[in-house]
Amino acid sequence: MAKLLALRAVGPVSAALLVCELFGWRQFRNRREVGALAGLCGTPHASGEMARDQGISKAGNKRVRWVMVELAWSWLRYQPVSELTKWFWKRFGHGNRRLRRVGIVALARKLLVALWKYLERGELPAGAVLRSVG
């Protein structure tokens, strides 16, 4: 929990929920497992020769999904120079409100994977700023 709290934009409630519900009791082999357990992965649909995604599955943990969406909005505010924030604004910043809401779910999934890598391997999310002490 202390590692998560060292990042700007991550508060005590978010850190506690992520550790208790997701990272504290389970080992993940890849990013797809992380996204799937949170319910932030696409649902594939195939019919004949057509194959496409139908949107997120919502089959995972709803509390983790909720906190990740809130954390994604917070990330945009408190980590303005991170690569994830730049990706979001480049991809979804020009659109309307609905497009940004779709984009925030994509950012939530990318952020969740980045936090997993940070906790497992010590890889700080690109461009992320740690909280100043004092």
N, CA, C and O atoms as CSV, one atom per row, in Angstrom:
chain,resi,resn,atom,element,x,y,z
A,1,MET,N,N,0.820,-1.184,0.000
A,1,MET,CA,C,0.000,0.000,0.000
A,1,MET,C,C,0.868,1.254,0.000
A,1,MET,O,O,0.509,2.264,-0.605
A,2,ALA,N,N,2.015,1.186,0.683
A,2,ALA,CA,C,2.898,2.344,0.767
A,2,ALA,C,C,3.460,2.713,-0.604
A,2,ALA,O,O,3.649,3.893,-0.899
A,3,LYS,N,N,3.726,1.712,-1.441
A,3,LYS,CA,C,4.235,1.999,-2.788
A,3,LYS,C,C,3.198,2.754,-3.609
A,3,LYS,O,O,3.539,3.685,-4.339
A,4,LEU,N,N,1.946,2.361,-3.494
A,4,LEU,CA,C,0.884,3.064,-4.222
A,4,LEU,C,C,0.715,4.488,-3.709
A,4,LEU,O,O,0.512,5.419,-4.489
A,5,LEU,N,N,0.798,4.649,-2.404
A,5,LEU,CA,C,0.623,5.983,-1.817
A,5,LEU,C,C,1.771,6.922,-2.165
A,5,LEU,O,O,1.631,8.138,-2.033
A,6,ALA,N,N,2.903,6.378,-2.609
A,6,ALA,CA,C,4.029,7.225,-3.007
A,6,ALA,C,C,3.742,7.952,-4.319
A,6,ALA,O,O,4.381,8.960,-4.622
A,7,LEU,N,N,2.789,7.450,-5.092
A,7,LEU,CA,C,2.427,8.081,-6.362
A,7,LEU,C,C,1.426,9.206,-6.131
A,7,LEU,O,O,0.490,9.071,-5.343
A,8,ARG,N,N,1.637,10.310,-6.828
A,8,ARG,CA,C,0.634,11.374,-6.811
A,8,ARG,C,C,-0.636,10.846,-7.445
A,8,ARG,O,O,-0.561,10.011,-8.347
A,9,ALA,N,N,-1.775,11.292,-7.017
A,9,ALA,CA,C,-3.093,10.931,-7.544
A,9,ALA,C,C,-3.676,9.692,-6.888
A,9,ALA,O,O,-4.862,9.415,-7.065
A,10,VAL,N,N,-2.893,8.946,-6.145
A,10,VAL,CA,C,-3.408,7.741,-5.477
A,10,VAL,C,C,-3.584,8.071,-4.005
A,10,VAL,O,O,-2.621,8.390,-3.308
A,11,GLY,N,N,-4.821,7.991,-3.543
A,11,GLY,CA,C,-5.118,8.288,-2.150
A,11,GLY,C,C,-5.194,7.042,-1.302
A,11,GLY,O,O,-5.074,5.933,-1.825
A,12,PRO,N,N,-5.390,7.196,-0.001
A,12,PRO,CA,C,-5.420,6.050,0.897
A,12,PRO,C,C,-6.578,5.090,0.642
A,12,PRO,O,O,-6.410,3.878,0.776
A,13,VAL,N,N,-7.745,5.608,0.277
A,13,VAL,CA,C,-8.894,4.732,0.018
A,13,VAL,C,C,-8.648,3.901,-1.240
A,13,VAL,O,O,-8.899,2.696,-1.249
A,14,SER,N,N,-8.155,4.545,-2.306
A,14,SER,CA,C,-7.866,3.822,-3.551
A,14,SER,C,C,-6.795,2.767,-3.335
A,14,SER,O,O,-6.933,1.634,-3.795
A,15,ALA,N,N,-5.734,3.134,-2.643
A,15,ALA,CA,C,-4.639,2.199,-2.397
A,15,ALA,C,C,-5.113,1.003,-1.569
A,15,ALA,O,O,-4.789,-0.142,-1.886
A,16,ALA,N,N,-5.872,1.266,-0.522
A,16,ALA,CA,C,-6.357,0.182,0.330
A,16,ALA,C,C,-7.279,-0.762,-0.440
A,16,ALA,O,O,-7.172,-1.982,-0.315
A,17,LEU,N,N,-8.176,-0.196,-1.230
A,17,LEU,CA,C,-9.101,-1.033,-1.988
A,17,LEU,C,C,-8.365,-1.887,-3.020
A,17,LEU,O,O,-8.668,-3.070,-3.177
A,18,LEU,N,N,-7.405,-1.295,-3.720
A,18,LEU,CA,C,-6.655,-2.064,-4.719
A,18,LEU,C,C,-5.842,-3.188,-4.081
A,18,LEU,O,O,-5.760,-4.289,-4.626
A,19,VAL,N,N,-5.246,-2.909,-2.930
A,19,VAL,CA,C,-4.460,-3.947,-2.257
A,19,VAL,C,C,-5.368,-5.043,-1.712
A,19,VAL,O,O,-5.069,-6.227,-1.869
A,20,CYS,N,N,-6.465,-4.665,-1.078
A,20,CYS,CA,C,-7.358,-5.671,-0.481
A,20,CYS,C,C,-8.112,-6.486,-1.526
A,20,CYS,O,O,-8.284,-7.694,-1.364
A,21,GLU,N,N,-8.555,-5.848,-2.575
A,21,GLU,CA,C,-9.410,-6.525,-3.549
A,21,GLU,C,C,-8.656,-7.164,-4.701
A,21,GLU,O,O,-9.189,-8.061,-5.354
A,22,LEU,N,N,-7.426,-6.727,-4.971
A,22,LEU,CA,C,-6.777,-7.182,-6.199
A,22,LEU,C,C,-5.344,-7.631,-5.996
A,22,LEU,O,O,-5.027,-8.799,-6.221
A,23,PHE,N,N,-4.478,-6.732,-5.579
A,23,PHE,CA,C,-3.050,-7.017,-5.573
A,23,PHE,C,C,-2.566,-7.766,-4.339
A,23,PHE,O,O,-1.492,-8.366,-4.379
A,24,GLY,N,N,-3.305,-7.752,-3.267
A,24,GLY,CA,C,-2.842,-8.341,-2.012
A,24,GLY,C,C,-2.945,-9.846,-1.934
A,24,GLY,O,O,-2.284,-10.448,-1.088
A,25,TRP,N,N,-3.725,-10.473,-2.757
A,25,TRP,CA,C,-3.976,-11.907,-2.591
A,25,TRP,C,C,-3.794,-12.720,-3.851
A,25,TRP,O,O,-4.003,-13.933,-3.820
A,26,ARG,N,N,-3.417,-12.113,-4.951
A,26,ARG,CA,C,-3.388,-12.845,-6.214
A,26,ARG,C,C,-2.141,-12.511,-7.007
A,26,ARG,O,O,-1.705,-11.359,-7.033
A,27,GLN,N,N,-1.568,-13.508,-7.652
A,27,GLN,CA,C,-0.445,-13.304,-8.564
A,27,GLN,C,C,-0.982,-13.332,-9.996
A,27,GLN,O,O,-1.785,-14.196,-10.347
A,28,PHE,N,N,-0.541,-12.396,-10.804
A,28,PHE,CA,C,-0.980,-12.315,-12.190
A,28,PHE,C,C,0.173,-12.676,-13.103
A,28,PHE,O,O,1.322,-12.328,-12.833
A,29,ARG,N,N,-0.135,-13.377,-14.187
A,29,ARG,CA,C,0.899,-13.756,-15.150
A,29,ARG,C,C,1.081,-12.716,-16.240
A,29,ARG,O,O,2.181,-12.567,-16.771
A,30,ASN,N,N,0.024,-11.995,-16.583
A,30,ASN,CA,C,0.129,-11.007,-17.659
A,30,ASN,C,C,-0.917,-9.904,-17.471
A,30,ASN,O,O,-1.769,-9.970,-16.585
A,31,ARG,N,N,-0.823,-8.906,-18.324
A,31,ARG,CA,C,-1.711,-7.738,-18.215
A,31,ARG,C,C,-3.159,-8.080,-18.503
A,31,ARG,O,O,-4.064,-7.428,-17.983
A,32,ARG,N,N,-3.392,-9.092,-19.323
A,32,ARG,CA,C,-4.782,-9.470,-19.639
A,32,ARG,C,C,-5.506,-10.015,-18.418
A,32,ARG,O,O,-6.696,-9.760,-18.235
A,33,GLU,N,N,-4.793,-10.765,-17.583
A,33,GLU,CA,C,-5.406,-11.265,-16.352
A,33,GLU,C,C,-5.772,-10.119,-15.418
A,33,GLU,O,O,-6.822,-10.145,-14.775
A,34,VAL,N,N,-4.914,-9.127,-15.348
A,34,VAL,CA,C,-5.177,-7.970,-14.485
A,34,VAL,C,C,-6.438,-7.247,-14.950
A,34,VAL,O,O,-7.330,-6.961,-14.151
A,35,GLY,N,N,-6.504,-6.957,-16.241
A,35,GLY,CA,C,-7.667,-6.257,-16.792
A,35,GLY,C,C,-8.950,-7.062,-16.690
A,35,GLY,O,O,-10.020,-6.511,-16.431
A,36,ALA,N,N,-8.840,-8.364,-16.895
A,36,ALA,CA,C,-10.029,-9.221,-16.849
A,36,ALA,C,C,-10.599,-9.320,-15.439
A,36,ALA,O,O,-11.818,-9.314,-15.268
A,37,LEU,N,N,-9.747,-9.411,-14.436
A,37,LEU,CA,C,-10.240,-9.518,-13.063
A,37,LEU,C,C,-10.951,-8.234,-12.631
A,37,LEU,O,O,-11.841,-8.265,-11.781
A,38,ALA,N,N,-10.553,-7.115,-13.219
A,38,ALA,CA,C,-11.214,-5.842,-12.905
A,38,ALA,C,C,-12.439,-5.610,-13.780
A,38,ALA,O,O,-13.215,-4.692,-13.513
A,39,GLY,N,N,-12.631,-6.417,-14.815
A,39,GLY,CA,C,-13.764,-6.227,-15.715
A,39,GLY,C,C,-13.561,-5.072,-16.669
A,39,GLY,O,O,-14.527,-4.435,-17.089
A,40,LEU,N,N,-12.316,-4.794,-17.017
A,40,LEU,CA,C,-12.004,-3.678,-17.905
A,40,LEU,C,C,-11.496,-4.145,-19.265
A,40,LEU,O,O,-10.840,-3.385,-19.977
A,41,CYS,N,N,-11.794,-5.384,-19.627
A,41,CYS,CA,C,-11.365,-5.925,-20.926
A,41,CYS,C,C,-12.545,-5.931,-21.892
A,41,CYS,O,O,-13.706,-5.938,-21.482
A,42,GLY,N,N,-12.228,-5.930,-23.151
A,42,GLY,CA,C,-13.265,-5.978,-24.172
A,42,GLY,C,C,-13.921,-7.342,-24.263
A,42,GLY,O,O,-13.309,-8.362,-23.945
A,43,THR,N,N,-15.160,-7.353,-24.696
A,43,THR,CA,C,-15.892,-8.592,-24.915
A,43,THR,C,C,-15.883,-8.886,-26.409
A,43,THR,O,O,-16.464,-8.128,-27.187
A,44,PRO,N,N,-15.237,-9.969,-26.824
A,44,PRO,CA,C,-15.193,-10.252,-28.259
A,44,PRO,C,C,-16.527,-10.784,-28.776
A,44,PRO,O,O,-17.263,-11.462,-28.060
A,45,HIS,N,N,-16.817,-10.464,-30.022
A,45,HIS,CA,C,-18.013,-10.982,-30.676
A,45,HIS,C,C,-17.607,-11.418,-32.076
A,45,HIS,O,O,-17.049,-10.631,-32.841
A,46,ALA,N,N,-17.886,-12.657,-32.406
A,46,ALA,CA,C,-17.544,-13.172,-33.740
A,46,ALA,C,C,-18.772,-13.827,-34.346
A,46,ALA,O,O,-19.451,-14.632,-33.709
A,47,SER,N,N,-19.040,-13.465,-35.584
A,47,SER,CA,C,-20.154,-14.045,-36.312
A,47,SER,C,C,-19.716,-14.219,-37.759
A,47,SER,O,O,-19.580,-13.249,-38.504
A,48,GLY,N,N,-19.504,-15.443,-38.135
A,48,GLY,CA,C,-19.025,-15.696,-39.488
A,48,GLY,C,C,-17.630,-15.145,-39.671
A,48,GLY,O,O,-16.713,-15.524,-38.942
A,49,GLU,N,N,-17.456,-14.254,-40.635
A,49,GLU,CA,C,-16.148,-13.659,-40.882
A,49,GLU,C,C,-15.941,-12.355,-40.125
A,49,GLU,O,O,-14.839,-11.808,-40.133
A,50,MET,N,N,-16.978,-11.850,-39.473
A,50,MET,CA,C,-16.882,-10.596,-38.738
A,50,MET,C,C,-16.445,-10.864,-37.297
A,50,MET,O,O,-16.984,-11.745,-36.628
A,51,ALA,N,N,-15.469,-10.099,-36.834
A,51,ALA,CA,C,-15.024,-10.191,-35.442
A,51,ALA,C,C,-14.766,-8.783,-34.930
A,51,ALA,O,O,-14.067,-7.996,-35.569
A,52,ARG,N,N,-15.339,-8.471,-33.765
A,52,ARG,CA,C,-15.147,-7.139,-33.186
A,52,ARG,C,C,-15.376,-7.192,-31.687
A,52,ARG,O,O,-15.885,-8.183,-31.163
A,53,ASP,N,N,-14.996,-6.117,-30.996
A,53,ASP,CA,C,-15.251,-6.003,-29.565
A,53,ASP,C,C,-16.582,-5.299,-29.336
A,53,ASP,O,O,-16.976,-4.420,-30.102
A,54,GLN,N,N,-17.268,-5.702,-28.268
A,54,GLN,CA,C,-18.561,-5.116,-27.942
A,54,GLN,C,C,-18.489,-4.117,-26.802
A,54,GLN,O,O,-19.525,-3.608,-26.374
A,55,GLY,N,N,-17.333,-3.829,-26.313
A,55,GLY,CA,C,-17.204,-2.954,-25.152
A,55,GLY,C,C,-16.676,-3.763,-23.982
A,55,GLY,O,O,-16.357,-4.942,-24.136
A,56,ILE,N,N,-16.580,-3.141,-22.810
A,56,ILE,CA,C,-16.030,-3.861,-21.667
A,56,ILE,C,C,-17.019,-4.904,-21.165
A,56,ILE,O,O,-18.231,-4.777,-21.340
A,57,SER,N,N,-16.471,-5.935,-20.538
A,57,SER,CA,C,-17.308,-7.071,-20.147
A,57,SER,C,C,-18.072,-6.831,-18.848
A,57,SER,O,O,-19.172,-7.359,-18.682
A,58,LYS,N,N,-17.525,-6.059,-17.940
A,58,LYS,CA,C,-18.101,-5.836,-16.607
A,58,LYS,C,C,-18.266,-7.137,-15.837
A,58,LYS,O,O,-19.106,-7.226,-14.941
A,59,ALA,N,N,-17.473,-8.144,-16.178
A,59,ALA,CA,C,-17.576,-9.434,-15.509
A,59,ALA,C,C,-16.685,-9.512,-14.283
A,59,ALA,O,O,-16.762,-10.488,-13.536
A,60,GLY,N,N,-15.842,-8.516,-14.052
A,60,GLY,CA,C,-14.894,-8.561,-12.951
A,60,GLY,C,C,-15.414,-7.885,-11.698
A,60,GLY,O,O,-16.617,-7.707,-11.506
A,61,ASN,N,N,-14.483,-7.524,-10.870
A,61,ASN,CA,C,-14.765,-6.907,-9.581
A,61,ASN,C,C,-15.258,-5.473,-9.780
A,61,ASN,O,O,-14.520,-4.629,-10.287
A,62,LYS,N,N,-16.490,-5.200,-9.386
A,62,LYS,CA,C,-17.081,-3.881,-9.635
A,62,LYS,C,C,-16.462,-2.792,-8.767
A,62,LYS,O,O,-16.407,-1.636,-9.185
A,63,ARG,N,N,-15.995,-3.134,-7.570
A,63,ARG,CA,C,-15.369,-2.127,-6.718
A,63,ARG,C,C,-14.028,-1.677,-7.303
A,63,ARG,O,O,-13.695,-0.493,-7.269
A,64,VAL,N,N,-13.265,-2.629,-7.835
A,64,VAL,CA,C,-11.985,-2.287,-8.469
A,64,VAL,C,C,-12.235,-1.467,-9.727
A,64,VAL,O,O,-11.527,-0.493,-9.987
A,65,ARG,N,N,-13.232,-1.854,-10.505
A,65,ARG,CA,C,-13.559,-1.111,-11.726
A,65,ARG,C,C,-13.964,0.320,-11.378
A,65,ARG,O,O,-13.528,1.265,-12.036
A,66,TRP,N,N,-14.777,0.480,-10.370
A,66,TRP,CA,C,-15.220,1.809,-9.942
A,66,TRP,C,C,-14.045,2.656,-9.485
A,66,TRP,O,O,-13.913,3.807,-9.902
A,67,VAL,N,N,-13.181,2.096,-8.625
A,67,VAL,CA,C,-12.073,2.889,-8.099
A,67,VAL,C,C,-11.062,3.206,-9.198
A,67,VAL,O,O,-10.416,4.252,-9.148
A,68,MET,N,N,-10.913,2.335,-10.181
A,68,MET,CA,C,-9.971,2.617,-11.263
A,68,MET,C,C,-10.472,3.748,-12.164
A,68,MET,O,O,-9.669,4.545,-12.649
A,69,VAL,N,N,-11.766,3.829,-12.390
A,69,VAL,CA,C,-12.303,4.940,-13.178
A,69,VAL,C,C,-12.101,6.249,-12.418
A,69,VAL,O,O,-11.705,7.252,-13.012
A,70,GLU,N,N,-12.366,6.252,-11.121
A,70,GLU,CA,C,-12.141,7.444,-10.312
A,70,GLU,C,C,-10.659,7.806,-10.271
A,70,GLU,O,O,-10.297,8.981,-10.341
A,71,LEU,N,N,-9.811,6.795,-10.156
A,71,LEU,CA,C,-8.371,7.022,-10.118
A,71,LEU,C,C,-7.852,7.541,-11.459
A,71,LEU,O,O,-6.897,8.316,-11.496
A,72,ALA,N,N,-8.474,7.118,-12.552
A,72,ALA,CA,C,-8.079,7.608,-13.873
A,72,ALA,C,C,-8.366,9.105,-13.997
A,72,ALA,O,O,-7.542,9.845,-14.534
A,73,TRP,N,N,-9.526,9.561,-13.507
A,73,TRP,CA,C,-9.817,10.998,-13.523
A,73,TRP,C,C,-8.819,11.749,-12.654
A,73,TRP,O,O,-8.345,12.823,-13.025
A,74,SER,N,N,-8.504,11.184,-11.504
A,74,SER,CA,C,-7.531,11.802,-10.611
A,74,SER,C,C,-6.142,11.829,-11.246
A,74,SER,O,O,-5.397,12.795,-11.079
A,75,TRP,N,N,-5.801,10.776,-11.968
A,75,TRP,CA,C,-4.506,10.689,-12.646
A,75,TRP,C,C,-4.363,11.836,-13.660
A,75,TRP,O,O,-3.304,12.456,-13.761
A,76,LEU,N,N,-5.424,12.103,-14.396
A,76,LEU,CA,C,-5.383,13.198,-15.375
A,76,LEU,C,C,-5.103,14.540,-14.697
A,76,LEU,O,O,-4.420,15.398,-15.256
A,77,ARG,N,N,-5.630,14.704,-13.510
A,77,ARG,CA,C,-5.469,15.977,-12.803
A,77,ARG,C,C,-4.102,16.117,-12.138
A,77,ARG,O,O,-3.478,17.175,-12.224
A,78,TYR,N,N,-3.632,15.061,-11.479
A,78,TYR,CA,C,-2.419,15.169,-10.675
A,78,TYR,C,C,-1.153,14.649,-11.355
A,78,TYR,O,O,-0.060,14.821,-10.814
A,79,GLN,N,N,-1.269,14.027,-12.507
A,79,GLN,CA,C,-0.110,13.540,-13.263
A,79,GLN,C,C,-0.168,14.089,-14.694
A,79,GLN,O,O,-0.227,13.303,-15.639
A,80,PRO,N,N,-0.153,15.401,-14.876
A,80,PRO,CA,C,-0.349,15.970,-16.216
A,80,PRO,C,C,0.786,15.707,-17.198
A,80,PRO,O,O,0.583,15.831,-18.405
A,81,VAL,N,N,1.973,15.349,-16.717
A,81,VAL,CA,C,3.094,15.127,-17.637
A,81,VAL,C,C,3.365,13.648,-17.897
A,81,VAL,O,O,4.312,13.316,-18.610
A,82,SER,N,N,2.560,12.763,-17.337
A,82,SER,CA,C,2.802,11.335,-17.553
A,82,SER,C,C,2.408,10.928,-18.972
A,82,SER,O,O,1.601,11.592,-19.622
A,83,GLU,N,N,2.989,9.834,-19.431
A,83,GLU,CA,C,2.695,9.337,-20.777
A,83,GLU,C,C,1.228,8.905,-20.907
A,83,GLU,O,O,0.627,9.066,-21.970
A,84,LEU,N,N,0.661,8.367,-19.846
A,84,LEU,CA,C,-0.748,7.956,-19.888
A,84,LEU,C,C,-1.666,9.158,-20.083
A,84,LEU,O,O,-2.624,9.094,-20.853
A,85,THR,N,N,-1.375,10.246,-19.388
A,85,THR,CA,C,-2.180,11.457,-19.535
A,85,THR,C,C,-2.049,12.025,-20.935
A,85,THR,O,O,-3.040,12.430,-21.541
A,86,LYS,N,N,-0.829,12.056,-21.448
A,86,LYS,CA,C,-0.608,12.555,-22.804
A,86,LYS,C,C,-1.333,11.689,-23.825
A,86,LYS,O,O,-1.910,12.201,-24.784
A,87,TRP,N,N,-1.301,10.365,-23.616
A,87,TRP,CA,C,-2.016,9.451,-24.526
A,87,TRP,C,C,-3.508,9.750,-24.518
A,87,TRP,O,O,-4.135,9.827,-25.575
A,88,PHE,N,N,-4.082,9.918,-23.320
A,88,PHE,CA,C,-5.519,10.188,-23.208
A,88,PHE,C,C,-5.896,11.472,-23.946
A,88,PHE,O,O,-6.840,11.478,-24.735
A,89,TRP,N,N,-5.164,12.559,-23.695
A,89,TRP,CA,C,-5.524,13.834,-24.315
A,89,TRP,C,C,-5.302,13.822,-25.816
A,89,TRP,O,O,-6.042,14.470,-26.557
A,90,LYS,N,N,-4.305,13.104,-26.269
A,90,LYS,CA,C,-4.077,13.010,-27.710
A,90,LYS,C,C,-5.183,12.214,-28.390
A,90,LYS,O,O,-5.632,12.561,-29.483
A,91,ARG,N,N,-5.615,11.150,-27.736
A,91,ARG,CA,C,-6.598,10.253,-28.340
A,91,ARG,C,C,-8.045,10.708,-28.148
A,91,ARG,O,O,-8.864,10.591,-29.059
A,92,PHE,N,N,-8.352,11.226,-26.962
A,92,PHE,CA,C,-9.745,11.527,-26.624
A,92,PHE,C,C,-10.016,12.994,-26.294
A,92,PHE,O,O,-11.175,13.368,-26.115
A,93,GLY,N,N,-9.000,13.824,-26.209
A,93,GLY,CA,C,-9.169,15.205,-25.789
A,93,GLY,C,C,-9.967,16.061,-26.747
A,93,GLY,O,O,-10.617,17.017,-26.324
A,94,HIS,N,N,-9.932,15.743,-28.019
A,94,HIS,CA,C,-10.642,16.554,-29.013
A,94,HIS,C,C,-12.126,16.216,-29.100
A,94,HIS,O,O,-12.895,16.954,-29.716
A,95,GLY,N,N,-12.524,15.127,-28.499
A,95,GLY,CA,C,-13.901,14.659,-28.634
A,95,GLY,C,C,-14.860,15.295,-27.651
A,95,GLY,O,O,-14.491,16.160,-26.856
A,96,ASN,N,N,-16.082,14.851,-27.725
A,96,ASN,CA,C,-17.115,15.377,-26.838
A,96,ASN,C,C,-17.082,14.640,-25.495
A,96,ASN,O,O,-16.200,13.819,-25.242
A,97,ARG,N,N,-18.037,14.945,-24.662
A,97,ARG,CA,C,-18.094,14.376,-23.314
A,97,ARG,C,C,-18.227,12.853,-23.334
A,97,ARG,O,O,-17.578,12.163,-22.548
A,98,ARG,N,N,-19.051,12.337,-24.212
A,98,ARG,CA,C,-19.242,10.888,-24.291
A,98,ARG,C,C,-17.957,10.180,-24.693
A,98,ARG,O,O,-17.629,9.134,-24.132
A,99,LEU,N,N,-17.228,10.729,-25.648
A,99,LEU,CA,C,-15.978,10.126,-26.089
A,99,LEU,C,C,-14.941,10.124,-24.964
A,99,LEU,O,O,-14.188,9.161,-24.817
A,100,ARG,N,N,-14.899,11.189,-24.177
A,100,ARG,CA,C,-13.964,11.227,-23.049
A,100,ARG,C,C,-14.346,10.214,-21.981
A,100,ARG,O,O,-13.468,9.659,-21.320
A,101,ARG,N,N,-15.647,9.960,-21.796
A,101,ARG,CA,C,-16.069,8.942,-20.828
A,101,ARG,C,C,-15.676,7.551,-21.290
A,101,ARG,O,O,-15.315,6.706,-20.471
A,102,VAL,N,N,-15.743,7.302,-22.591
A,102,VAL,CA,C,-15.274,6.020,-23.130
A,102,VAL,C,C,-13.761,5.920,-22.944
A,102,VAL,O,O,-13.235,4.869,-22.578
A,103,GLY,N,N,-13.078,7.023,-23.200
A,103,GLY,CA,C,-11.625,7.049,-23.077
A,103,GLY,C,C,-11.137,6.863,-21.657
A,103,GLY,O,O,-10.064,6.301,-21.438
A,104,ILE,N,N,-11.910,7.329,-20.691
A,104,ILE,CA,C,-11.459,7.198,-19.305
A,104,ILE,C,C,-11.443,5.742,-18.879
A,104,ILE,O,O,-10.626,5.360,-18.041
A,105,VAL,N,N,-12.325,4.919,-19.433
A,105,VAL,CA,C,-12.315,3.483,-19.132
A,105,VAL,C,C,-11.070,2.837,-19.734
A,105,VAL,O,O,-10.457,1.967,-19.115
A,106,ALA,N,N,-10.700,3.261,-20.934
A,106,ALA,CA,C,-9.469,2.758,-21.545
A,106,ALA,C,C,-8.257,3.184,-20.717
A,106,ALA,O,O,-7.332,2.399,-20.507
A,107,LEU,N,N,-8.270,4.426,-20.252
A,107,LEU,CA,C,-7.183,4.902,-19.401
A,107,LEU,C,C,-7.148,4.124,-18.086
A,107,LEU,O,O,-6.071,3.810,-17.582
A,108,ALA,N,N,-8.312,3.815,-17.533
A,108,ALA,CA,C,-8.371,3.055,-16.282
A,108,ALA,C,C,-7.703,1.695,-16.443
A,108,ALA,O,O,-6.978,1.254,-15.550
A,109,ARG,N,N,-7.936,1.028,-17.563
A,109,ARG,CA,C,-7.313,-0.269,-17.799
A,109,ARG,C,C,-5.809,-0.122,-17.952
A,109,ARG,O,O,-5.049,-0.886,-17.356
A,110,LYS,N,N,-5.367,0.849,-18.743
A,110,LYS,CA,C,-3.932,1.086,-18.926
A,110,LYS,C,C,-3.269,1.451,-17.598
A,110,LYS,O,O,-2.155,1.009,-17.316
A,111,LEU,N,N,-3.946,2.248,-16.794
A,111,LEU,CA,C,-3.409,2.645,-15.496
A,111,LEU,C,C,-3.325,1.455,-14.552
A,111,LEU,O,O,-2.350,1.324,-13.811
A,112,LEU,N,N,-4.326,0.593,-14.568
A,112,LEU,CA,C,-4.305,-0.596,-13.719
A,112,LEU,C,C,-3.119,-1.497,-14.068
A,112,LEU,O,O,-2.444,-2.012,-13.176
A,113,VAL,N,N,-2.872,-1.682,-15.344
A,113,VAL,CA,C,-1.730,-2.493,-15.780
A,113,VAL,C,C,-0.423,-1.808,-15.370
A,113,VAL,O,O,0.516,-2.476,-14.936
A,114,ALA,N,N,-0.361,-0.491,-15.506
A,114,ALA,CA,C,0.846,0.238,-15.115
A,114,ALA,C,C,1.092,0.133,-13.605
A,114,ALA,O,O,2.239,0.003,-13.175
A,115,LEU,N,N,0.033,0.187,-12.804
A,115,LEU,CA,C,0.181,0.034,-11.352
A,115,LEU,C,C,0.619,-1.373,-10.993
A,115,LEU,O,O,1.422,-1.556,-10.078
A,116,TRP,N,N,0.106,-2.369,-11.699
A,116,TRP,CA,C,0.527,-3.754,-11.474
A,116,TRP,C,C,2.023,-3.902,-11.759
A,116,TRP,O,O,2.751,-4.507,-10.973
A,117,LYS,N,N,2.475,-3.349,-12.881
A,117,LYS,CA,C,3.905,-3.413,-13.214
A,117,LYS,C,C,4.744,-2.670,-12.176
A,117,LYS,O,O,5.852,-3.093,-11.847
A,118,TYR,N,N,4.216,-1.576,-11.671
A,118,TYR,CA,C,4.917,-0.810,-10.647
A,118,TYR,C,C,5.064,-1.622,-9.363
A,118,TYR,O,O,6.128,-1.618,-8.745
A,119,LEU,N,N,4.014,-2.308,-8.963
A,119,LEU,CA,C,4.069,-3.096,-7.734
A,119,LEU,C,C,4.885,-4.381,-7.898
A,119,LEU,O,O,5.625,-4.760,-6.990
A,120,GLU,N,N,4.761,-5.045,-9.026
A,120,GLU,CA,C,5.447,-6.321,-9.242
A,120,GLU,C,C,6.915,-6.151,-9.608
A,120,GLU,O,O,7.775,-6.844,-9.064
A,121,ARG,N,N,7.204,-5.242,-10.520
A,121,ARG,CA,C,8.558,-5.125,-11.077
A,121,ARG,C,C,9.272,-3.837,-10.690
A,121,ARG,O,O,10.458,-3.674,-10.976
A,122,GLY,N,N,8.567,-2.931,-10.048
A,122,GLY,CA,C,9.172,-1.660,-9.676
A,122,GLY,C,C,9.272,-0.669,-10.823
A,122,GLY,O,O,9.997,0.320,-10.718
A,123,GLU,N,N,8.553,-0.914,-11.923
A,123,GLU,CA,C,8.569,-0.019,-13.083
A,123,GLU,C,C,7.606,1.139,-12.838
A,123,GLU,O,O,6.388,0.966,-12.866
A,124,LEU,N,N,8.164,2.304,-12.600
A,124,LEU,CA,C,7.339,3.490,-12.403
A,124,LEU,C,C,6.637,3.830,-13.722
A,124,LEU,O,O,7.287,3.820,-14.767
A,125,PRO,N,N,5.353,4.126,-13.710
A,125,PRO,CA,C,4.678,4.520,-14.959
A,125,PRO,C,C,5.417,5.675,-15.623
A,125,PRO,O,O,5.843,6.613,-14.949
A,126,ALA,N,N,5.566,5.610,-16.926
A,126,ALA,CA,C,6.372,6.600,-17.674
A,126,ALA,C,C,5.882,8.019,-17.403
A,126,ALA,O,O,4.712,8.337,-17.614
A,127,GLY,N,N,6.786,8.854,-16.936
A,127,GLY,CA,C,6.472,10.251,-16.694
A,127,GLY,C,C,5.749,10.535,-15.386
A,127,GLY,O,O,5.433,11.689,-15.098
A,128,ALA,N,N,5.482,9.508,-14.592
A,128,ALA,CA,C,4.753,9.688,-13.348
A,128,ALA,C,C,5.629,10.395,-12.313
A,128,ALA,O,O,6.848,10.226,-12.289
A,129,VAL,N,N,4.989,11.177,-11.474
A,129,VAL,CA,C,5.682,11.938,-10.436
A,129,VAL,C,C,5.318,11.347,-9.086
A,129,VAL,O,O,4.153,11.070,-8.801
A,130,LEU,N,N,6.352,11.158,-8.254
A,130,LEU,CA,C,6.097,10.667,-6.902
A,130,LEU,C,C,5.664,11.820,-6.017
A,130,LEU,O,O,5.985,12.979,-6.279
A,131,ARG,N,N,4.937,11.486,-4.975
A,131,ARG,CA,C,4.443,12.499,-4.034
A,131,ARG,C,C,5.615,13.080,-3.258
A,131,ARG,O,O,6.507,12.348,-2.829
A,132,SER,N,N,5.614,14.374,-3.082
A,132,SER,CA,C,6.688,15.006,-2.311
A,132,SER,C,C,6.437,14.789,-0.827
A,132,SER,O,O,5.298,14.857,-0.366
A,133,VAL,N,N,7.481,14.532,-0.098
A,133,VAL,CA,C,7.376,14.278,1.327
A,133,VAL,C,C,7.565,15.593,2.064
A,133,VAL,O,O,8.513,16.338,1.816
A,134,GLY,N,N,6.637,15.859,2.978
A,134,GLY,CA,C,6.815,17.074,3.785
A,134,GLY,C,C,5.679,17.924,3.865
A,134,GLY,O,O,5.732,18.966,4.519
